Amino acid sequence: MNVKIQSKGIAGGHNTGSCLGYANYLEHENNEKVDAGMMDSTIPFFDPFGAAVNKMELVKSIDSNTGQLHRDDAKFYSVILSFSDEEVKAMGDSREEILAGVHKVVEGTMDIYAGNFKCDDIRSHADLKYYYTVHEYREGFKPGLHVHVIVSRKDATGSRKISPMTNHRGESSGVIKRGFDRDAFYRSCEQMFDRSFGFDRKTENSYDYYNTMKHGSVEERESMIREVVRESDVVKEVNESILRYVEQLANESHVPEAQKAYMRQQEAQPKEKRAMNTFWNTYHSYYQPLLTSVKESCNNAFSMYVDARDKYGVCSERISEKYDRLKKVYSEIDRLQNEISKARTSKACIKGFCLLIAAVNPAPALILALVGCVVADAQKRSAIAHIRNLREYARNIRHDIENLKVKQEGLKQMKSDTLKQYIDVKDERQSLKTELDTLKDMLQKSSSLSEETLKGLKRLVQERKLMEAVEATRQNSHPDFGASFYQIFVGSYDKLELDLNLLTQNFGCEPHFHPNGGVSDLRIVHKGQTYYASDLFTTERVTSMLNKWETMTGQKPAYKIAAEERAREEVRRRMAQASRIYHAETHRQGQSSKPKL
């Protein structure tokens, strides 16, 4: 058996992409058979368990098992098994036997393929993802049985990358453990075939011979040739010894002296012994094979009865009666055979033999009756089971129809809900777009917004409340310019609300700082024009607005800072005046306490 692993030069394309081209190529023999009118002899693709699979199912399975593989990595490999004419004859005589043998060889080969990686979770062909097909001919319908196997680069679980093309042999020592020894693989496949079919492979037809002749040294080639010659000499010697022995027997049977000596030896035996010898010769030559065949047929019938009982439970009374009668006949044949073997006279042997023949005569009819009853009962039970299965199948179909109706209603409802969700999402998206456009327009009109205000505006957009705040402000807006600004200013709760309200009405508001510190006025921007609050409002309103600004921003008004400075100055003045008074009083008391001269 010739085994070959292909990675490059695969028909139908490279193995770095889809295996569809290779699968299409492997169908050429079936296409040729169909064109030649041999449709009944086409052979499909098979999975690792021998079940036929569709070509597209094969391609989908191999092509989808490529996770974590790069674009230029091999996605699959081709394993080709070729058989000689002698190997084909060893697998069987009929086409069915040969194909069954091929399936057995493929399974054994892929078991060896998996085990050669020395990986704990890849042990047999069941751990691999592969498919194969059988070709019976070479080009032009020339006989040549061979198998094409498409095996995935990754294992059946898709978790490991395995390659038979690695040059590492996977020894137990070293860093790499999952190598592949191709020499050991080819040799093991050949040995597996020989064991499976009892094939006596000659040395010159072995893998070791071809490998040594191609790659071996001079000494290794010489040793292999000597072994082949020695093997041929042994076979020749055995054949010659057999011929010599046959010739000797033939010569002895034609020598008159030998014939006379044999006749004298027979006549010298007692009469009873000669009778016993004659009986046993006849018994073993003619009747023993017949009795063995009858007992074997009985055992086969018993096996059918036991299988039927195990499968269906208690058998019918008719079958049990036939079984008991055949069992008695079988026991009687055994008993009479034992008596004949223990007999000491030819008369006792002949008597037991007559009884044995009388017991054997009804055995064939009883065997046929038991087998017929078992088969008829099995057919009846099979028909009943088939009817039951059909009824169950009909119930399942009705159940499936009801489920399909329910699913159809569910799909209609789901479609309606999906459409409603789509409309809601569309409306929400349009609303968000409007808010973003509004915010963009507001930001373009204002050049001075604090970071906190921008964060607050972002939060309002995320919470979808920007347009609500804008509309509320617009509804509460005052037609008068000054009054509207003042109403917005004093009505805002914090700086964020103030900025939002001012932006909505196209206002801008910035503090005007006094050189000595503090906010002395508010600069108002409206429609490109700049105004000051002190020019638009009374002193009382400006003061209240400055106080409001301090509450919202923490920036003190300039008048408060000036007042505080005046208060501090007054305190300093009074403290200086008190200090002068204190020092003057102290000086005065010091002068009065001095003694007068």
Secondary structure, 3 states (H helix, E strand, C coil): CEEEEECCCCCCCCCCCCCHHHHHHHCHHHHHHHHCCCHHHCCCEECCCCCEECHHHHHHHHHCCCCCCCCCCCCEEEEEEECCHHHHHHHCCCHHHHHHHHHHHHHHHHHHHHHCCCECCECCHHHCCEEEEEEEECCCCCEEEEEEEEEECECCCCCCECCCCCCCCCCCCCCCCCCCCHHHHHHHHHHHHHHHHCCCCCHHHCHHHHHHHHHCCHHHHHHHHHHHHHHHHHHHHHHHHHHHHHHHHHHHHCCHHHHHHHHHHHHHCCHHHHHHHHHHHHHHHHHHHHHHHHHHHHHHHHHHHHHHHHHHCCCCHHHHHHHHHHHHHHHHHHHHHHHHHHCCCHHHHHHHHHHHHHHHCCHHHHHHHHHHHHHHHHHHHHHHHHHHHHHHHHHHHHHHHHHHHHHHHHHHHHHHHHHHHHHHHHHHHHHHHHHHHHHHHHHHHCCCCCHHHHHHHHHHHHCCCHHHHHHHHHHCCCCCHHHHHHHHHHHCCCHHHHHHHHHHCCEEEEEEECCCCCEEEEEEEECCEEEEHHHHCCHHHHHHHHHHHHHHHCCCEHHHHHHHHHHHHHHHHHHHHHHHHHHHHHHHHHHHCCCCC
